[in-house]
């Protein structure tokens, strides 16, 4: 197991996914909204999926793995959420119904924070740390 300040070789890292998938609430009706599920390739307009807060779900990916070998120094560890399912529902609070969007079925992975050059870092899942190197 690699520890802090070890010089390591890594098989790849995770990077953020910027796919534009999110929820837009309706200002007139708080119990209605739209999940934006991406962009139309022809027009570039957002693709909207109608939501009425009845338990609709949307799969959202936050990070994706990129297989690019590199080496660096571990400076810490962090839990990262790779993907989750967003659910739009309502909840009762003091007799009042409120719209709620929550994450369910999260996939979290433990990552090492690896600096590979000055002021540059990658988040590397622990299973993708290939091995430690000896310092010269």
N, C-alpha and C positions, 0 to 999 in steps of 0.2 A: 504494500500500500504506500502510495506516495504521500509525503508530508509537506508541510509548508516550507518554502524556500528550497525545495528540491529542483534540480535541473532535470526536465523530463522531455521525452519525445511523445508527441500526440498524433493520433491518426486523423483527427479532424476536430471540428468545433460546431457549436450551434450558432445560428444567426437569426435575427428577427425576420418575421414574415410580414410584409406590408401589403396585404391583400385588400384592405379597405372594408373588411366585413365588420359591421357594427350595427347598433340599434339607434334609430331616429325616433324619439317620442313625438306624438302628435300634440301640438300646443292646445288645440280646442278640446280634444277628448283625451284625458290622461290615461284611459284604459285602451288606447289604440296606438299603434306605431308601425314602423316598418323595419325589418332587418335588411340591411344593404348586403347583398351576397356577392358583390363583385361589380365589374363594369362590362358593358356590352362591347364586344370587340369591334363592331361596325360603327356604332355611333359614339362610343365613349361615355354614354349615360349610365348612371348607377342602375343596377338591377334590384328592384324592390320586392320584398316578400311581405305581404300583409300580415300583421300580427294583432290579435285581439286579446292578448294576455290570458289565454286559456290553456297554457301549458305547451305552447309552441317552442320548438328547440332549433338551435343552429349550432353546427360544429364550427369552432373557431380554432385555428392553429396560430400560436404565438411565435414559436421558434421551430426551425427546421435544421436537420443535421447536414453539414457540408464536409465531405471527406477530402481534406487537404492536409497532408502531413506537415508538421512544423515542430519546432522545439522552443522551449521557454522555461520560465521559472514560475512555480506555483506561489502565489501570494495570499491565497485564501480559498474558501469554499462557500458555495451558495446553492440554495434550492431554486430551480427554475421551472416554471410551468410551460411545458411544451405545447399542450393543447387542452381545450376544455369544451364543454357543451354549455351554451348560453340558453337559459330557459326564461320565458316571459310568463309570469303568473300573477295572481293577486293574493294578498294576505289580509287577515283580519287583525286590526290593532285598535283596541278599546272600542269595539263595535263599528269601526270604520274600515271600509275596504280600500286597500292601497295597491297600486301597481308596483311590481317588483321584477327586476331582472337579476338573476343570479347565475353563478357558475356551478354546474354539477358535473360529476364524472371527470375530474381534473386528472391530468397525467403530469406528475411532477418528477423531475430527475435531479439527482445531486451532481453538481458540477464543480470543477476546480477553476479558479480564476487564474489564468496563465498569461503572464506578460511575455510577449515574444520580441519586443523591441521597446525603445524608450517611449513611454506613455501610450502604448498600444497593447490591448489585451483581448483575449478570447475566452469564452466560457466553454469548457471541455467536459463532457460527461465522463465520470470516473472510469467507466468501462472502456473508454477510448484513449486512455493514457497507456501507451505502449510499454514504456519502461523508463527507469531513472538512468541518468548519466553521471559519471564521476566528474567532479570539477578538477581542472588542471592547475 
